[in-house]
Amino acid sequence: MTTTPMATSPHAEKWHSAHARSATCVARGAPVAPPELRASGVRFVHPGASAAAVDGVDLDVEPGAVTAIIGPNGCGKSTLLRAVRGLVPLAGGRVTLDGRDVADVPAKALARQIAFLPQHPVVPAGTTVAELAARGRHPHRGWFGRWTVADDAAVAEALEVTGTRDLVDRGVGELSGGQRQRVWLALVLAQQAPVLLLDEPTSFLDLAHQIDVLDVVRRLGSTGTTIVMVLHDLALAARYADRIVAMHDGRVVAQGEPADVLTPAVLERTLGLTVQVVPDPVTGTPLVVPAHPPAHGGRAPRPIAQEPR
């Protein structure tokens, strides 16, 4: 749906400027150790359901690493992410951040520690990129809501990292899917939380835009930000994640480095699919190939030519 852009944010001109770009060097301050995020025996049951959507999950999130959660539709990936963020009431277990139960952390304080990007975020009609990105600073605002130089620097940095600085005057509804997803990432980054939870950040994007978004994620991971994301593409999960968590029927089947999780045995148990796992010709990371050829009507597709050796 196309929306009409609102008036330019009073901060947008700053974010276009060299001054704002230079301010990004002080936006995060001195590096600090990322907090330890842990889920122990987490159980969640949807209201009226007889079976648990997440059932006794133990999850140790490696600080400063990129973790991808994989599994079939309906296995509890997104629900687990929401549980880790403290957005659903648990029927059992607990989630802790540096040893403190997230249920006991005040909302603003928790938002300064954990930023969450849902699968289908909604933006009010007419919101500009500048206005949306600025919302990421809400957890840092005081009682009187004064906008500070630190806020300017944080938003400028987020726009720069996501490559969206030139879009600040545009309405979010006018953007392509890839642009819109990068703008949502800018909002999350403006929170400056040391932990990011991303629920299918590449959904509905073509391959080029998926790579754009995951490149941003990987760069963030390389700076020490802890990232947990839900992904369906196993090849991209293997390329971009340091660790992978495989889920099935609300439970964790395996977790560890990509080469230890993306195995034929684990994927048959997780996805019910017989596969072969070969090295990615570009990165050497695991590349999952279905073991049986597809059924075709009419003429079979022509195999690609083999390079002469």
RONU-726894 format. One record per residue (C-alpha): x, y, z. Coordinates in nm, 2 decimals, decimal comma, padded with zeros to 4 digits, always signed. Example, Ala and Ser with C-alpha at 12.3 -4.5 7.8 and 13.67 -1.06 7.14 Angstrom:
<r c1="+01,23" c2="-00,45" c3="+00,78"/>
<r c1="+01,37" c2="-00,11" c3="+00,71"/>
# end
This chain:
<r c1="+00,00" c2="+00,00" c3="+00,00"/>
<r c1="+00,14" c2="+00,34" c3="-00,09"/>
<r c1="+00,14" c2="+00,61" c3="+00,17"/>
<r c1="+00,19" c2="+00,98" c3="+00,16"/>
<r c1="+00,51" c2="+01,09" c3="+00,32"/>
<r c1="+00,49" c2="+01,32" c3="+00,62"/>
<r c1="+00,68" c2="+01,64" c3="+00,66"/>
<r c1="+01,06" c2="+01,60" c3="+00,69"/>
<r c1="+01,18" c2="+01,52" c3="+01,04"/>
<r c1="+01,37" c2="+01,81" c3="+01,20"/>
<r c1="+01,66" c2="+01,57" c3="+01,25"/>
<r c1="+01,66" c2="+01,44" c3="+00,89"/>
<r c1="+01,88" c2="+01,72" c3="+00,76"/>
<r c1="+02,14" c2="+01,64" c3="+01,02"/>
<r c1="+02,14" c2="+01,27" c3="+00,92"/>
<r c1="+02,22" c2="+01,38" c3="+00,57"/>
<r c1="+02,52" c2="+01,58" c3="+00,68"/>
<r c1="+02,89" c2="+01,51" c3="+00,74"/>
<r c1="+02,84" c2="+01,63" c3="+01,10"/>
<r c1="+02,61" c2="+01,34" c3="+01,17"/>
<r c1="+02,84" c2="+01,10" c3="+01,01"/>
<r c1="+03,13" c2="+01,22" c3="+01,22"/>
<r c1="+02,92" c2="+01,19" c3="+01,53"/>
<r c1="+02,87" c2="+00,82" c3="+01,48"/>
<r c1="+03,22" c2="+00,76" c3="+01,61"/>
<r c1="+03,10" c2="+00,85" c3="+01,96"/>
<r c1="+02,76" c2="+00,69" c3="+01,94"/>
<r c1="+02,84" c2="+00,36" c3="+02,11"/>
<r c1="+03,12" c2="+00,47" c3="+02,34"/>
<r c1="+03,37" c2="+00,22" c3="+02,48"/>
<r c1="+03,31" c2="-00,14" c3="+02,39"/>
<r c1="+03,16" c2="-00,35" c3="+02,67"/>
<r c1="+03,12" c2="-00,73" c3="+02,70"/>
<r c1="+02,79" c2="-00,85" c3="+02,56"/>
<r c1="+02,54" c2="-00,98" c3="+02,82"/>
<r c1="+02,48" c2="-01,36" c3="+02,86"/>
<r c1="+02,14" c2="-01,46" c3="+02,74"/>
<r c1="+02,02" c2="-01,81" c3="+02,84"/>
<r c1="+01,69" c2="-02,00" c3="+02,82"/>
<r c1="+01,64" c2="-02,29" c3="+03,06"/>
<r c1="+01,36" c2="-02,54" c3="+03,03"/>
<r c1="+01,14" c2="-02,29" c3="+02,85"/>
<r c1="+00,79" c2="-02,40" c3="+02,78"/>
<r c1="+00,50" c2="-02,21" c3="+02,63"/>
<r c1="+00,15" c2="-02,32" c3="+02,54"/>
<r c1="-00,08" c2="-02,11" c3="+02,32"/>
<r c1="-00,42" c2="-02,04" c3="+02,49"/>
<r c1="-00,66" c2="-02,33" c3="+02,42"/>
<r c1="-00,39" c2="-02,55" c3="+02,28"/>
<r c1="-00,33" c2="-02,90" c3="+02,42"/>
<r c1="+00,04" c2="-02,93" c3="+02,31"/>
<r c1="+00,32" c2="-02,69" c3="+02,39"/>
<r c1="+00,45" c2="-02,47" c3="+02,11"/>
<r c1="+00,79" c2="-02,46" c3="+02,28"/>
<r c1="+00,86" c2="-02,76" c3="+02,51"/>
<r c1="+01,15" c2="-02,76" c3="+02,76"/>
<r c1="+01,40" c2="-02,57" c3="+02,55"/>
<r c1="+01,75" c2="-02,51" c3="+02,68"/>
<r c1="+01,94" c2="-02,25" c3="+02,48"/>
<r c1="+02,27" c2="-02,09" c3="+02,55"/>
<r c1="+02,33" c2="-01,79" c3="+02,33"/>
<r c1="+02,69" c2="-01,74" c3="+02,26"/>
<r c1="+02,77" c2="-01,37" c3="+02,34"/>
<r c1="+02,90" c2="-01,17" c3="+02,05"/>
<r c1="+02,81" c2="-01,44" c3="+01,79"/>
<r c1="+02,54" c2="-01,48" c3="+01,52"/>
<r c1="+02,30" c2="-01,77" c3="+01,59"/>
<r c1="+02,05" c2="-01,89" c3="+01,34"/>
<r c1="+01,74" c2="-02,09" c3="+01,44"/>
<r c1="+01,62" c2="-02,33" c3="+01,17"/>
<r c1="+01,34" c2="-02,58" c3="+01,14"/>
<r c1="+01,01" c2="-02,65" c3="+00,96"/>
<r c1="+00,71" c2="-02,42" c3="+00,97"/>
<r c1="+00,52" c2="-02,44" c3="+01,29"/>
<r c1="+00,81" c2="-02,59" c3="+01,49"/>
<r c1="+00,82" c2="-02,31" c3="+01,74"/>
<r c1="+01,11" c2="-02,09" c3="+01,61"/>
<r c1="+00,93" c2="-01,76" c3="+01,62"/>
<r c1="+00,76" c2="-01,85" c3="+01,95"/>
<r c1="+01,10" c2="-01,93" c3="+02,11"/>
<r c1="+01,24" c2="-01,59" c3="+01,99"/>
<r c1="+00,94" c2="-01,41" c3="+02,15"/>
<r c1="+00,98" c2="-01,61" c3="+02,47"/>
<r c1="+01,35" c2="-01,51" c3="+02,49"/>
<r c1="+01,25" c2="-01,15" c3="+02,45"/>
<r c1="+00,99" c2="-01,19" c3="+02,73"/>
<r c1="+00,69" c2="-01,12" c3="+02,51"/>
<r c1="+00,49" c2="-01,44" c3="+02,60"/>
<r c1="+00,40" c2="-01,58" c3="+02,94"/>
<r c1="+00,60" c2="-01,90" c3="+03,01"/>
<r c1="+00,43" c2="-02,22" c3="+03,13"/>
<r c1="+00,77" c2="-02,34" c3="+03,26"/>
<r c1="+01,14" c2="-02,26" c3="+03,27"/>
<r c1="+01,30" c2="-01,92" c3="+03,26"/>
<r c1="+01,50" c2="-01,68" c3="+03,04"/>
<r c1="+01,79" c2="-01,49" c3="+03,20"/>
<r c1="+02,00" c2="-01,20" c3="+03,10"/>
<r c1="+02,33" c2="-01,19" c3="+03,30"/>
<r c1="+02,16" c2="-01,42" c3="+03,55"/>
<r c1="+01,85" c2="-01,20" c3="+03,60"/>
<r c1="+01,51" c2="-01,32" c3="+03,49"/>
<r c1="+01,39" c2="-01,11" c3="+03,19"/>
<r c1="+01,04" c2="-01,11" c3="+03,34"/>
<r c1="+01,18" c2="-00,90" c3="+03,63"/>
<r c1="+01,36" c2="-00,64" c3="+03,41"/>
<r c1="+01,16" c2="-00,31" c3="+03,36"/>
<r c1="+01,04" c2="-00,28" c3="+03,00"/>
<r c1="+01,26" c2="+00,02" c3="+02,90"/>
<r c1="+01,57" c2="-00,13" c3="+03,07"/>
<r c1="+01,51" c2="-00,46" c3="+02,88"/>
<r c1="+01,47" c2="-00,27" c3="+02,55"/>
<r c1="+01,81" c2="-00,11" c3="+02,61"/>
<r c1="+01,96" c2="-00,46" c3="+02,63"/>
<r c1="+01,75" c2="-00,67" c3="+02,38"/>
<r c1="+01,61" c2="-00,53" c3="+02,05"/>
<r c1="+01,35" c2="-00,74" c3="+01,87"/>
<r c1="+01,25" c2="-00,72" c3="+01,51"/>
<r c1="+00,92" c2="-00,92" c3="+01,45"/>
<r c1="+00,84" c2="-01,11" c3="+01,14"/>
<r c1="+00,57" c2="-00,87" c3="+01,02"/>
<r c1="+00,63" c2="-00,53" c3="+01,17"/>
<r c1="+00,36" c2="-00,27" c3="+01,11"/>
<r c1="+00,43" c2="+00,10" c3="+01,05"/>
<r c1="+00,16" c2="+00,38" c3="+01,07"/>
<r c1="+00,07" c2="+00,52" c3="+00,73"/>
<r c1="+00,27" c2="+00,82" c3="+00,63"/>
<r c1="+00,57" c2="+00,75" c3="+00,85"/>
<r c1="+00,90" c2="+00,86" c3="+00,70"/>
<r c1="+01,22" c2="+00,67" c3="+00,72"/>
<r c1="+01,37" c2="+00,93" c3="+00,96"/>
<r c1="+01,07" c2="+00,91" c3="+01,19"/>
<r c1="+01,08" c2="+00,53" c3="+01,20"/>
<r c1="+01,45" c2="+00,51" c3="+01,27"/>
<r c1="+01,41" c2="+00,77" c3="+01,55"/>
<r c1="+01,17" c2="+00,54" c3="+01,73"/>
<r c1="+01,46" c2="+00,32" c3="+01,81"/>
<r c1="+01,57" c2="+00,58" c3="+02,06"/>
<r c1="+01,26" c2="+00,56" c3="+02,28"/>
<r c1="+01,42" c2="+00,32" c3="+02,54"/>
<r c1="+01,69" c2="+00,59" c3="+02,60"/>
<r c1="+01,46" c2="+00,89" c3="+02,64"/>
<r c1="+01,41" c2="+01,04" c3="+02,98"/>
<r c1="+01,09" c2="+01,17" c3="+03,15"/>
<r c1="+01,08" c2="+01,48" c3="+02,94"/>
<r c1="+01,17" c2="+01,31" c3="+02,61"/>
<r c1="+01,44" c2="+01,56" c3="+02,51"/>
<r c1="+01,62" c2="+01,47" c3="+02,19"/>
<r c1="+02,00" c2="+01,47" c3="+02,25"/>
<r c1="+02,32" c2="+01,47" c3="+02,05"/>
<r c1="+02,37" c2="+01,11" c3="+02,15"/>
<r c1="+02,03" c2="+01,03" c3="+01,99"/>
<r c1="+02,13" c2="+01,20" c3="+01,67"/>
<r c1="+02,46" c2="+01,01" c3="+01,66"/>
<r c1="+02,29" c2="+00,68" c3="+01,73"/>
<r c1="+02,03" c2="+00,72" c3="+01,45"/>
<r c1="+02,29" c2="+00,85" c3="+01,20"/>
<r c1="+02,51" c2="+00,55" c3="+01,27"/>
<r c1="+02,21" c2="+00,31" c3="+01,22"/>
<r c1="+02,12" c2="+00,47" c3="+00,89"/>
<r c1="+02,48" c2="+00,46" c3="+00,78"/>
<r c1="+02,54" c2="+00,10" c3="+00,87"/>
<r c1="+02,21" c2="-00,01" c3="+00,69"/>
<r c1="+02,27" c2="+00,21" c3="+00,38"/>
<r c1="+01,95" c2="+00,40" c3="+00,43"/>
<r c1="+02,08" c2="+00,75" c3="+00,50"/>
<r c1="+01,97" c2="+00,87" c3="+00,16"/>
<r c1="+01,61" c2="+00,75" c3="+00,22"/>
<r c1="+01,54" c2="+00,96" c3="+00,53"/>
<r c1="+01,29" c2="+01,19" c3="+00,36"/>
<r c1="+01,10" c2="+00,90" c3="+00,19"/>
<r c1="+00,78" c2="+00,75" c3="+00,32"/>
<r c1="+00,83" c2="+00,39" c3="+00,44"/>
<r c1="+00,53" c2="+00,28" c3="+00,24"/>
<r c1="+00,70" c2="+00,39" c3="-00,08"/>
<r c1="+01,01" c2="+00,17" c3="-00,04"/>
<r c1="+01,09" c2="-00,17" c3="-00,19"/>
<r c1="+01,08" c2="-00,47" c3="+00,03"/>
<r c1="+01,46" c2="-00,48" c3="+00,07"/>
<r c1="+01,47" c2="-00,11" c3="+00,15"/>
<r c1="+01,19" c2="-00,14" c3="+00,40"/>
<r c1="+01,36" c2="-00,43" c3="+00,58"/>
<r c1="+01,69" c2="-00,24" c3="+00,60"/>
<r c1="+01,50" c2="+00,06" c3="+00,75"/>
<r c1="+01,35" c2="-00,17" c3="+01,02"/>
<r c1="+01,70" c2="-00,29" c3="+01,09"/>
<r c1="+01,80" c2="+00,08" c3="+01,13"/>
<r c1="+01,53" c2="+00,12" c3="+01,39"/>
<r c1="+01,66" c2="-00,18" c3="+01,58"/>
<r c1="+02,02" c2="-00,07" c3="+01,55"/>
<r c1="+01,93" c2="+00,28" c3="+01,68"/>
<r c1="+01,83" c2="+00,11" c3="+02,01"/>
<r c1="+02,20" c2="+00,03" c3="+02,05"/>
<r c1="+02,11" c2="-00,29" c3="+02,23"/>
<r c1="+02,39" c2="-00,54" c3="+02,27"/>
<r c1="+02,15" c2="-00,83" c3="+02,18"/>
<r c1="+01,94" c2="-00,84" c3="+01,86"/>
<r c1="+01,66" c2="-01,09" c3="+01,80"/>
<r c1="+01,55" c2="-01,10" c3="+01,43"/>
<r c1="+01,25" c2="-01,30" c3="+01,33"/>
<r c1="+01,29" c2="-01,40" c3="+00,96"/>
<r c1="+01,47" c2="-01,08" c3="+00,86"/>
<r c1="+01,49" c2="-01,20" c3="+00,50"/>
<r c1="+01,13" c2="-01,31" c3="+00,45"/>
<r c1="+00,97" c2="-01,20" c3="+00,12"/>
<r c1="+01,30" c2="-01,07" c3="-00,02"/>
<r c1="+01,47" c2="-01,17" c3="-00,34"/>
<r c1="+01,81" c2="-01,33" c3="-00,31"/>
<r c1="+02,00" c2="-01,00" c3="-00,37"/>
<r c1="+01,81" c2="-00,82" c3="-00,10"/>
<r c1="+01,85" c2="-01,12" c3="+00,14"/>
<r c1="+02,23" c2="-01,09" c3="+00,09"/>
<r c1="+02,22" c2="-00,72" c3="+00,15"/>
<r c1="+02,03" c2="-00,77" c3="+00,48"/>
<r c1="+02,25" c2="-01,06" c3="+00,60"/>
<r c1="+02,57" c2="-00,87" c3="+00,51"/>
<r c1="+02,45" c2="-00,60" c3="+00,75"/>
<r c1="+02,38" c2="-00,87" c3="+01,02"/>
<r c1="+02,72" c2="-01,02" c3="+00,97"/>
<r c1="+02,90" c2="-00,69" c3="+01,00"/>
<r c1="+02,71" c2="-00,63" c3="+01,33"/>
<r c1="+02,81" c2="-00,97" c3="+01,45"/>
<r c1="+03,17" c2="-00,90" c3="+01,37"/>
<r c1="+03,16" c2="-00,60" c3="+01,61"/>
<r c1="+03,05" c2="-00,80" c3="+01,91"/>
<r c1="+02,68" c2="-00,77" c3="+01,89"/>
<r c1="+02,49" c2="-01,08" c3="+01,99"/>
<r c1="+02,24" c2="-01,18" c3="+01,72"/>
<r c1="+01,98" c2="-01,45" c3="+01,72"/>
<r c1="+01,77" c2="-01,48" c3="+01,40"/>
<r c1="+01,52" c2="-01,72" c3="+01,25"/>
<r c1="+01,61" c2="-01,83" c3="+00,89"/>
<r c1="+01,46" c2="-02,08" c3="+00,65"/>
<r c1="+01,74" c2="-02,08" c3="+00,39"/>
<r c1="+01,99" c2="-02,34" c3="+00,51"/>
<r c1="+02,27" c2="-02,23" c3="+00,28"/>
<r c1="+02,25" c2="-01,87" c3="+00,40"/>
<r c1="+02,23" c2="-01,99" c3="+00,76"/>
<r c1="+02,55" c2="-02,18" c3="+00,71"/>
<r c1="+02,72" c2="-01,89" c3="+00,55"/>
<r c1="+02,62" c2="-01,62" c3="+00,79"/>
<r c1="+02,58" c2="-01,78" c3="+01,13"/>
<r c1="+02,85" c2="-01,88" c3="+01,38"/>
<r c1="+02,61" c2="-02,13" c3="+01,54"/>
<r c1="+02,29" c2="-02,30" c3="+01,43"/>
<r c1="+01,99" c2="-02,42" c3="+01,64"/>
<r c1="+01,78" c2="-02,69" c3="+01,48"/>
<r c1="+01,42" c2="-02,72" c3="+01,61"/>
<r c1="+01,14" c2="-02,97" c3="+01,55"/>
<r c1="+00,80" c2="-03,00" c3="+01,72"/>
<r c1="+00,88" c2="-02,73" c3="+01,98"/>
<r c1="+01,21" c2="-02,88" c3="+02,09"/>
<r c1="+01,58" c2="-02,83" c3="+02,01"/>
<r c1="+01,72" c2="-03,12" c3="+01,81"/>
<r c1="+02,07" c2="-03,00" c3="+01,78"/>
<r c1="+02,28" c2="-02,68" c3="+01,84"/>
<r c1="+02,63" c2="-02,60" c3="+01,76"/>
<r c1="+02,85" c2="-02,49" c3="+01,47"/>
<r c1="+02,70" c2="-02,52" c3="+01,12"/>
<r c1="+02,91" c2="-02,82" c3="+01,02"/>
<r c1="+02,79" c2="-03,00" c3="+01,34"/>
<r c1="+02,42" c2="-02,93" c3="+01,29"/>
<r c1="+02,37" c2="-02,93" c3="+00,91"/>
<r c1="+02,42" c2="-03,31" c3="+00,88"/>
<r c1="+02,20" c2="-03,56" c3="+00,70"/>
<r c1="+02,10" c2="-03,72" c3="+01,03"/>
<r c1="+01,99" c2="-03,40" c3="+01,20"/>
<r c1="+01,81" c2="-03,27" c3="+00,89"/>
<r c1="+01,62" c2="-03,59" c3="+00,83"/>
<r c1="+01,51" c2="-03,57" c3="+01,19"/>
<r c1="+01,43" c2="-03,20" c3="+01,17"/>
<r c1="+01,28" c2="-03,16" c3="+00,82"/>
<r c1="+01,19" c2="-03,52" c3="+00,74"/>
<r c1="+01,40" c2="-03,50" c3="+00,43"/>
<r c1="+01,69" c2="-03,71" c3="+00,30"/>
<r c1="+01,97" c2="-03,49" c3="+00,20"/>
<r c1="+02,33" c2="-03,48" c3="+00,10"/>
<r c1="+02,56" c2="-03,22" c3="+00,25"/>
<r c1="+02,85" c2="-03,09" c3="+00,04"/>
<r c1="+03,09" c2="-02,80" c3="+00,07"/>
<r c1="+02,97" c2="-02,47" c3="-00,06"/>
<r c1="+03,19" c2="-02,40" c3="-00,36"/>
<r c1="+03,24" c2="-02,03" c3="-00,25"/>
<r c1="+03,27" c2="-02,05" c3="+00,13"/>
<r c1="+03,33" c2="-02,41" c3="+00,21"/>
<r c1="+03,04" c2="-02,40" c3="+00,45"/>
<r c1="+02,78" c2="-02,68" c3="+00,45"/>
<r c1="+02,55" c2="-02,68" c3="+00,14"/>
<r c1="+02,23" c2="-02,89" c3="+00,18"/>
<r c1="+02,12" c2="-03,08" c3="-00,14"/>
<r c1="+01,80" c2="-03,29" c3="-00,15"/>
<r c1="+01,90" c2="-03,65" c3="-00,22"/>
<r c1="+01,62" c2="-03,73" c3="-00,46"/>
<r c1="+01,56" c2="-03,54" c3="-00,79"/>
<r c1="+01,24" c2="-03,35" c3="-00,83"/>
<r c1="+00,95" c2="-03,50" c3="-01,03"/>
<r c1="+00,91" c2="-03,33" c3="-01,36"/>
<r c1="+00,63" c2="-03,33" c3="-01,62"/>
<r c1="+00,75" c2="-03,33" c3="-01,98"/>
<r c1="+01,12" c2="-03,27" c3="-02,06"/>
<r c1="+01,37" c2="-03,30" c3="-01,78"/>
<r c1="+01,59" c2="-02,99" c3="-01,71"/>
<r c1="+01,93" c2="-02,99" c3="-01,87"/>
<r c1="+02,22" c2="-03,03" c3="-01,63"/>
<r c1="+02,48" c2="-02,75" c3="-01,62"/>
<r c1="+02,80" c2="-02,82" c3="-01,81"/>
<r c1="+03,09" c2="-02,94" c3="-01,61"/>
<r c1="+03,41" c2="-02,73" c3="-01,61"/>
<r c1="+03,70" c2="-02,91" c3="-01,78"/>
<r c1="+03,97" c2="-03,02" c3="-01,54"/>
# end
